[in-house]
C-alpha cells in the first residue's frame, strides 16, 4: 500500500556531537543523499565487509 512503512524498519535515534552530525550531513551532501541514506549505505558496506572477513556468515 502506498504511504506505509515497511513493518521491519525501525527508527534510529542517536546522541552525537554536533560536529560529528555536521560531518555526516556534509558527506551525505557530497554523495547527493540524505543522512538516512548514508547510514544505510554504510551499514550495507559494513555487512559486506563482515561477510568477507567471516567467510560469509
Secondary structure as GFF3:
##gff-version 3
##sequence-region A 1 57
A	DSSP	alpha_helix	18	30	.	.	.	ID=ss1
A	DSSP	alpha_helix	35	53	.	.	.	ID=ss2
###
